[in-house]
Amino acid sequence: MNTDHRPHDRSIMDPEPRRTDFATELITRAKAASDSWFLLNRGRLSDQEIGRCRLTDHANVEVLRRITADHGWPGWSLVGRDGATAAWRIALRADNRPAIQRYLTDRMYEAVRADEASASQWAHLTDRCLLGYGAAQEYGTQYHHGSDGPQRLLVNDPGTLDERRTEVGLPPAAVALERLIRRLADEPPRLASADEEQGDVPAAELAVVA
C-alpha cells in the first residue's frame, strides 16, 4: 500500500453523524462480539464456541462490506467516532476473508487521507492485513502469545519501526508492549470509545482484538 503521504488524525469535534442507523448497528455488533474476542485471545473458548464466534465475525464483516461498498469506509462524518471505531474492530476480525480485509484496509486509507478516520487505527488494520498475506507488518501492532508473554510478530525494517509508528500517532514500540502486558492482565475491558487511545493488539491466530 502506498504510504508516501502519511495520514493524520483529526483533533476537532465532529458533528452529528449522518447515518446514526449505521452507527448503531456497527457499535451494537462490535459490542456483542467483544467478550468473545477477549475470551478467544486467552484460550477460554471451546471449539464449538470458536465456531460460533467465527460465524458472528463473518456476518459482521459482511454488514461492514455492504456499508463500505455503498458509502465508502464508514468514517467520522458518516457514523461518528464510536461508529468508526466499531467498524475498525470488525474489520480487524476479517482474517478469514483476506480479500475483503484488504478491500476494507484500502477504503479506510482513503478515509484517513480525507481526514475521516484514524491513522493509528488504520496502521493496526494494515498490519493485520499484511500478516494475513504472509508479509511482515509495517507498524508492529500485532503480537502472538509466546512462552514469556506477548511477542511482536515479524516487522519490516525493525530499526525504523518507531519512526513509522510516530508518523501514524502510535507510541514507541517498547511503551506499547508494556501497556499491552498490563492490559492482558486485566479483566475484560468495555469496548473502547473512539476518544480513547488504541493500544497494540495481540493476534492469537491473527484473530483477536483486546
C-alpha positions as CSV (number, residue, x, y, z in Angstrom):
1,M,0.0,0.0,0.0
2,N,1.3,3.5,-0.8
3,T,2.2,5.4,2.3
4,D,4.1,8.3,0.7
5,H,1.7,10.9,2.2
6,R,1.1,9.8,5.7
7,P,-2.4,10.2,7.0
8,H,-3.1,12.1,10.2
9,D,-5.7,12.1,12.9
10,R,-8.3,14.9,13.3
11,S,-8.5,16.7,16.6
12,I,-11.6,18.8,16.2
13,M,-15.1,17.9,17.4
14,D,-17.2,16.0,15.0
15,P,-20.8,17.0,14.1
16,E,-23.7,14.6,14.5
17,P,-23.1,11.6,12.2
18,R,-25.2,11.5,9.0
19,R,-26.2,7.8,9.5
20,T,-27.0,7.1,13.1
21,D,-28.6,3.9,12.0
22,F,-25.3,2.6,10.6
23,A,-23.5,3.8,13.7
24,T,-25.9,2.0,16.0
25,E,-25.7,-1.3,14.1
26,L,-21.9,-1.2,13.9
27,I,-21.5,-0.4,17.6
28,T,-24.0,-3.0,18.7
29,R,-22.4,-5.7,16.6
30,A,-18.9,-4.8,17.9
31,K,-20.0,-4.7,21.5
32,A,-21.8,-8.1,21.2
33,A,-18.6,-9.7,19.9
34,S,-16.2,-8.0,22.3
35,D,-16.5,-10.5,25.1
36,S,-15.9,-13.4,22.8
37,W,-12.8,-11.8,21.3
38,F,-11.4,-11.3,24.8
39,L,-12.0,-14.9,25.8
40,L,-10.7,-16.3,22.5
41,N,-7.5,-14.4,22.9
42,R,-7.0,-16.0,26.3
43,G,-7.8,-19.5,25.1
44,R,-11.0,-19.8,27.1
45,L,-13.5,-20.8,24.4
46,S,-14.4,-24.4,23.3
47,D,-14.1,-25.4,19.7
48,Q,-17.9,-25.1,19.3
49,E,-17.8,-21.6,20.8
50,I,-15.0,-20.6,18.5
51,G,-17.1,-21.8,15.5
52,R,-20.0,-19.6,16.6
53,C,-17.6,-16.7,17.1
54,R,-16.3,-17.1,13.6
55,L,-19.9,-17.1,12.2
56,T,-20.6,-13.9,14.0
57,D,-17.5,-12.3,12.7
58,H,-18.4,-13.4,9.2
59,A,-21.8,-11.8,9.4
60,N,-20.4,-8.6,10.9
61,V,-17.8,-8.3,8.2
62,E,-20.5,-8.7,5.5
63,V,-22.5,-5.9,7.0
64,L,-19.4,-3.7,7.0
65,R,-18.5,-4.7,3.5
66,R,-22.0,-3.7,2.2
67,I,-21.9,-0.3,4.0
68,T,-18.4,0.4,2.6
69,A,-19.4,-0.6,-0.9
70,D,-22.4,1.8,-0.9
71,H,-20.9,4.7,1.1
72,G,-17.2,4.3,1.3
73,W,-15.4,3.5,4.6
74,P,-17.8,4.4,7.5
75,G,-15.8,7.5,8.7
76,W,-16.4,10.1,11.3
77,S,-18.9,12.2,9.5
78,L,-21.0,9.2,8.4
79,V,-21.1,7.2,11.7
80,G,-19.3,9.2,14.3
81,R,-16.1,8.3,16.1
82,D,-17.6,5.4,18.1
83,G,-19.2,4.0,15.0
84,A,-16.0,4.3,13.0
85,T,-14.1,2.6,15.8
86,A,-16.6,-0.3,15.8
87,A,-16.2,-0.6,12.0
88,W,-12.4,-0.8,12.5
89,R,-12.8,-3.5,15.2
90,I,-15.0,-5.6,12.9
91,A,-12.5,-5.2,10.0
92,L,-9.7,-6.5,12.2
93,R,-11.7,-9.7,12.6
94,A,-11.9,-10.3,8.8
95,D,-8.8,-12.5,8.8
96,N,-10.6,-15.5,7.3
97,R,-11.7,-13.2,4.4
98,P,-8.4,-11.7,3.3
99,A,-9.6,-10.2,0.0
100,I,-12.4,-8.3,1.9
101,Q,-10.0,-7.3,4.6
102,R,-7.6,-5.8,2.0
103,Y,-10.5,-4.0,0.4
104,L,-11.6,-2.5,3.7
105,T,-8.0,-1.6,4.5
106,D,-7.7,0.3,1.2
107,R,-11.0,2.1,1.7
108,M,-10.0,3.1,5.3
109,Y,-6.8,4.5,3.9
110,E,-8.8,6.7,1.6
111,A,-10.9,7.8,4.6
112,V,-7.8,8.7,6.6
113,R,-6.4,10.7,3.7
114,A,-9.8,12.6,3.6
115,D,-9.5,13.2,7.4
116,E,-12.4,10.9,8.1
117,A,-10.7,8.1,10.0
118,S,-7.9,7.4,12.5
119,A,-4.4,6.9,11.1
120,S,-3.3,4.8,14.2
121,Q,-6.3,2.5,13.7
122,W,-5.6,2.2,10.0
123,A,-2.0,1.2,10.9
124,H,-3.4,-1.7,13.0
125,L,-5.6,-2.9,10.2
126,T,-2.7,-2.6,7.7
127,D,-0.5,-4.8,9.9
128,R,-3.3,-7.3,10.3
129,C,-3.8,-7.4,6.5
130,L,-0.1,-7.8,5.7
131,L,0.3,-10.7,8.2
132,G,-2.7,-12.4,6.6
133,Y,-1.0,-12.3,3.3
134,G,2.3,-13.7,4.9
135,A,4.1,-10.4,4.8
136,A,5.9,-8.5,7.6
137,Q,3.9,-5.8,9.4
138,E,4.9,-2.2,9.0
139,Y,3.9,-0.7,12.4
140,G,4.5,-3.6,14.8
141,T,1.0,-3.6,16.3
142,Q,0.3,-7.3,16.2
143,Y,1.5,-9.9,18.7
144,H,1.2,-13.6,19.5
145,H,1.4,-15.3,22.8
146,G,4.9,-16.6,23.5
147,S,6.3,-18.6,26.4
148,D,7.3,-15.4,28.1
149,G,4.2,-13.3,27.3
150,P,3.2,-11.4,24.2
151,Q,5.8,-11.3,21.4
152,R,5.6,-9.0,18.4
153,L,5.1,-10.7,15.1
154,L,7.5,-10.2,12.2
155,V,8.2,-6.5,11.4
156,N,9.7,-5.0,8.3
157,D,12.9,-2.9,8.9
158,P,12.7,-3.0,12.8
159,G,15.4,-0.3,13.0
160,T,12.9,2.4,11.7
161,L,9.8,1.0,13.4
162,D,9.4,3.8,15.9
163,E,9.7,6.4,13.2
164,R,6.9,4.8,11.3
165,R,4.8,4.5,14.4
166,T,5.3,8.1,15.2
167,E,4.1,9.1,11.8
168,V,0.7,7.5,12.4
169,G,0.3,8.6,16.0
170,L,1.4,5.4,17.8
171,P,3.6,5.3,20.9
172,P,7.1,3.8,20.8
173,A,7.1,0.0,20.4
174,A,8.6,-0.6,23.9
175,V,5.9,1.6,25.5
176,A,3.2,-0.2,23.6
177,L,4.4,-3.6,24.7
178,E,4.5,-2.5,28.3
179,R,0.9,-1.3,28.0
180,L,-0.2,-4.5,26.3
181,I,1.2,-6.7,29.1
182,R,-0.7,-4.7,31.7
183,R,-3.9,-4.8,29.6
184,L,-3.7,-8.6,29.2
185,A,-3.6,-9.0,32.9
186,D,-6.8,-7.0,33.4
187,E,-10.4,-8.1,33.5
188,P,-12.3,-7.8,30.2
189,P,-12.4,-4.1,29.4
190,R,-15.5,-2.4,28.0
191,L,-15.4,-1.6,24.3
192,A,-13.2,1.4,24.0
193,S,-14.8,4.6,22.7
194,A,-13.3,6.4,19.7
195,D,-11.7,9.0,22.0
196,E,-9.6,6.5,23.9
197,E,-6.1,5.7,22.8
198,Q,-5.8,2.4,20.9
199,G,-3.0,0.1,22.0
200,D,-1.3,-2.6,20.1
201,V,-3.2,-5.8,19.5
202,P,-2.4,-9.4,20.5
203,A,-3.1,-11.6,17.4
204,A,-3.7,-15.1,18.6
205,E,-4.3,-16.9,15.3
206,L,-4.5,-13.4,13.8
207,A,-8.0,-13.1,15.0
208,V,-8.3,-11.2,18.3
209,V,-8.9,-7.7,19.4
210,A,-8.3,-6.8,23.1
